[in-house]
Amino acid sequence: MNGPRAILLTRPRPVSEKLAVEVAARGFQPVVEPMLRIAPLKISLPDMKSFAAIAFTSGNAVDIFAQRITERSLPVYAVGDATAVKAEEAGFSDVRSAGGRIEDLNRMLAQTEFAPGAKILHISGYDIAGEVESRGAVVERIPVYRSENPENFSAMCRGMLEEECIAAALFFSPRTAETFAGLIERYGLRQSLIPVKALCISDSVVKSLSDLPFREKIAAAHPDREGMMVLLDELQERRKTG
């Protein structure tokens, strides 16, 4: 392979470190530079017997909530496949995935027959992309973590950008993309992005990076981890043949 081979990983550290294994297996050099830090919140645990189901809208919410409860029998409605996998790994026995977007989750809930007045427990981060809704059911949301943004690039990341060692950066949310864009402007590193490809989980993430001069901004065909891995595989193939 010729040219830069480092891949910038911007997800929270625990997730990025797992992702780094897959990136390295593809022959790239993973560079973990979280654009979010997950800070658990203090919460009062609800009476789980009063709920008919749990809705999770992030894998982080699953991880944190599962550490605090023993109840695993309620049906779980997950916003996407990655969140569903987290719930299954945490021991929930009845897990259903909506496929990736809050609109899909609400559609799935609307198609589910809950008893009149049934309660759904929505476990989420403090900041959410949209409200969970279900016709005929009452949704109670409990945020279990807050996402905090870094104030600086690490010295290693800044150096690799300045030396144009980064081949691509992976962005899994508009917020991480916006945080990255803000730090690029703060450090005056716009020109360092000209050889870098931005691999984005969705068109909304591409839009968050619209003002930055990346070599290319590409949205995954499917808004999930697997879709992002496809983009990375395509990058690997182009490097092999180019």
Phi and psi in degrees as a GROMACS rama.xvg file:
@    title "Ramachandran Plot"
@    xaxis  label "Phi"
@    yaxis  label "Psi"
@TYPE xy
-110.361  154.795  ASN-2
81.2651  -175.226  GLY-3
-59.8141  144.157  PRO-4
-129.561  9.1316  ARG-5
-84.8058  140.219  ALA-6
-118.095  123.548  ILE-7
-86.1166  125.733  LEU-8
-110.047  119.467  LEU-9
-107.6  1.01462  THR-10
-73.7776  167.921  ARG-11
-53.3731  149.305  PRO-12
-51.9249  -49.5929  ARG-13
-58.4619  -39.4257  PRO-14
-72.3405  -42.119  VAL-15
-64.0298  -35.8709  SER-16
-67.1269  -34.1195  GLU-17
-70.0989  -41.5906  LYS-18
-64.1974  -31.7827  LEU-19
-59.5632  -32.0874  ALA-20
-63.1199  -43.6923  VAL-21
-69.1046  -36.7956  GLU-22
-64.637  -44.4787  VAL-23
-64.6213  -35.8564  ALA-24
-64.253  -20.6103  ALA-25
-92.2095  4.925  ARG-26
90.6686  8.46405  GLY-27
-98.0895  166.145  PHE-28
-101.539  108.964  GLN-29
-74.0824  137.842  PRO-30
-124.535  108.174  VAL-31
-84.3257  115.463  VAL-32
-138.957  79.9413  GLU-33
-60.7806  133.161  PRO-34
-98.5413  3.21455  MET-35
-144.475  143.978  LEU-36
-119.617  131.63  ARG-37
-90.199  118.401  ILE-38
-114.137  107.812  ALA-39
-59.1612  145.189  PRO-40
-102.758  152.455  LEU-41
-76.6404  129.796  LYS-42
-134.485  157.546  ILE-43
-95.5628  122.741  SER-44
-70.3889  134.01  LEU-45
-80.9803  168.978  PRO-46
-79.174  103.403  ASP-47
-62.7972  -22.6479  MET-48
-68.4586  -15.5438  LYS-49
-87.1789  -1.68893  SER-50
-110.297  148.421  PHE-51
-93.5857  -20.231  ALA-52
-165.488  165.112  ALA-53
-120.145  135.809  ILE-54
-113.077  124.912  ALA-55
-109.849  132.037  PHE-56
-113.9  13.8644  THR-57
-164.163  152.325  SER-58
-66.1362  -33.7125  GLY-59
-61.9905  -38.2113  ASN-60
-62.677  -40.736  ALA-61
-61.3791  -50.124  VAL-62
-57.2327  -47.1256  ASP-63
-72.5296  -43.7929  ILE-64
-68.1002  -38.4901  PHE-65
-64.6003  -25.298  ALA-66
-73.986  -15.4251  GLN-67
-109.651  -8.26226  ARG-68
-129.05  160.942  ILE-69
-107.828  -16.6347  THR-70
-64.4965  126.866  GLU-71
-134.203  4.49541  ARG-72
-90.4152  -18.0346  SER-73
-67.2783  144.306  LEU-74
-63.9386  140.853  PRO-75
-113.549  133.103  VAL-76
-113.7  113.378  TYR-77
-105.03  142.594  ALA-78
-64.7902  -31.5783  VAL-79
-150.254  176.961  GLY-80
-64.8274  -40.7395  ASP-81
-63.9047  -40.5702  ALA-82
-66.5285  -38.0993  THR-83
-62.6234  -41.7824  ALA-84
-62.3915  -41.6707  VAL-85
-58.1273  -43.4685  LYS-86
-65.2179  -40.4648  ALA-87
-65.5149  -42.3552  GLU-88
-64.4624  -28.6983  GLU-89
-79.6589  -6.93543  ALA-90
104.199  4.326  GLY-91
-71.3003  133.301  PHE-92
-90.8749  -21.4747  SER-93
-126.388  94.1654  ASP-94
-122.637  133.29  VAL-95
-127.923  136.686  ARG-96
-105.267  137.133  SER-97
-88.7862  -12.207  ALA-98
104.486  -6.27382  GLY-99
136.466  -20.8224  GLY-100
-126.653  154.696  ARG-101
-61.9273  -34.3109  ILE-102
-63.6124  -38.1262  GLU-103
-67.586  -38.8224  ASP-104
-63.7803  -45.1799  LEU-105
-64.2489  -35.41  ASN-106
-65.9477  -42.2504  ARG-107
-64.2631  -41.8409  MET-108
-65.2503  -37.2291  LEU-109
-65.8374  -27.8899  ALA-110
-87.7596  -2.25152  GLN-111
-96.8356  134.498  THR-112
-87.8052  103.25  GLU-113
-98.6149  152.988  PHE-114
-64.1391  148.219  ALA-115
-53.9985  129.8  PRO-116
79.1888  6.76246  GLY-117
-60.8639  149.662  ALA-118
-109.613  135.066  LYS-119
-114.013  130.291  ILE-120
-93.7072  114.616  LEU-121
-96.8522  113.016  HIS-122
-101.31  125.311  ILE-123
-149.845  -178.197  SER-124
-82.2603  172.545  GLY-125
-63.6906  -41.5873  TYR-126
-99.5038  133.169  ASP-127
-128.282  155.817  ILE-128
-79.0283  -22.2808  ALA-129
-178.244  163.665  GLY-130
-80.7963  141.331  GLU-131
-80.7198  130.077  VAL-132
-133.052  148.292  GLU-133
-148.932  122.309  SER-134
-61.0808  123.637  ARG-135
87.3107  -6.00798  GLY-136
-119.844  156.737  ALA-137
-101.377  126.614  VAL-138
-103.859  124.401  VAL-139
-112.244  119.738  GLU-140
-99.1406  134.985  ARG-141
-125.994  111.187  ILE-142
-76.2167  133.583  PRO-143
-114.485  -3.01049  VAL-144
-155.87  161.736  TYR-145
-122.652  139.326  ARG-146
-94.5655  125.601  SER-147
-113.753  141.114  GLU-148
-92.9786  145.064  ASN-149
-72.2454  154.422  PRO-150
-95.0741  -13.0338  GLU-151
-147.114  158.906  ASN-152
-76.622  150.988  PHE-153
-69.5269  158.184  SER-154
-60.5901  -36.9891  ALA-155
-65.7293  -46.5593  MET-156
-62.5986  -45.6674  CYS-157
-60.4424  -42.9312  ARG-158
-63.4519  -41.6039  GLY-159
-68.0885  -34.4529  MET-160
-67.1747  -45.4246  LEU-161
-62.7452  -34.416  GLU-162
-90.6775  5.11058  GLU-163
55.7406  49.0459  GLU-164
-96.131  -4.575  CYS-165
-94.3837  124.823  ILE-166
-84.8284  -40.0666  ALA-167
-156.257  157.279  ALA-168
-125.443  137.583  ALA-169
-101.416  130.405  LEU-170
-126.75  122.613  PHE-171
-105.657  0.202926  PHE-172
-159.35  153.51  SER-173
-59.1855  -35.0625  PRO-174
-65.9061  -43.8518  ARG-175
-65.166  -36.6789  THR-176
-65.0117  -43.3367  ALA-177
-66.2411  -38.5335  GLU-178
-63.5303  -45.187  THR-179
-59.3528  -45.8132  PHE-180
-60.6952  -39.5897  ALA-181
-64.1938  -39.9912  GLY-182
-70.9134  -35.6306  LEU-183
-59.5399  -43.9847  ILE-184
-67.6506  -40.2603  GLU-185
-61.1964  -40.6854  ARG-186
-90.8402  -2.52108  TYR-187
66.1234  42.5522  GLY-188
-108.044  21.6461  LEU-189
-56.5075  -43.7598  ARG-190
-64.6533  -25.296  GLN-191
-70.2088  -13.5098  SER-192
-88.7287  -8.75079  LEU-193
-57.9124  -36.4038  ILE-194
-90.6454  2.42557  PRO-195
-98.8503  138.919  VAL-196
-98.3162  136.997  LYS-197
-99.9061  114.826  ALA-198
-99.6416  116.352  LEU-199
-119.841  145.046  CYS-200
-75.0261  -19.7584  ILE-201
-158.454  169.176  SER-202
-64.4069  -32.0993  ASP-203
-65.0195  -32.645  SER-204
-71.1159  -41.1405  VAL-205
-56.4243  -43.3436  VAL-206
-61.9024  -36.1356  LYS-207
-65.3625  -20.2788  SER-208
-107.16  10.791  LEU-209
-59.64  -28.6803  SER-210
-86.4518  -3.64565  ASP-211
-98.1416  142.655  LEU-212
-85.6631  51.572  PRO-213
-60.8728  152.944  PHE-214
-58.0434  -39.1981  ARG-215
-160.321  145.264  GLU-216
-120.282  120.668  LYS-217
-124.018  130.105  ILE-218
-97.0204  139.755  ALA-219
-66.1563  146.557  ALA-220
-66.0612  -32.2752  ALA-221
-123.569  130.215  HIS-222
-79.6361  65.5906  PRO-223
-152.549  178.343  ASP-224
-59.178  -41.2489  ARG-225
-62.3719  -39.694  GLU-226
-62.6583  -36.3946  GLY-227
-69.2867  -36.8661  MET-228
-66.7066  -32.5984  MET-229
-62.3997  -43.3321  VAL-230
-60.7592  -39.7086  LEU-231
-67.8779  -39.2426  LEU-232
-64.179  -39.3323  ASP-233
-65.8963  -38.2963  GLU-234
-63.1054  -42.4043  LEU-235
-60.9559  -44.204  GLN-236
-64.9565  -40.6602  GLU-237
-64.1216  -37.198  ARG-238
-67.7199  -35.6571  ARG-239
-68.5609  -39.0413  LYS-240
-91.6963  -16.854  THR-241
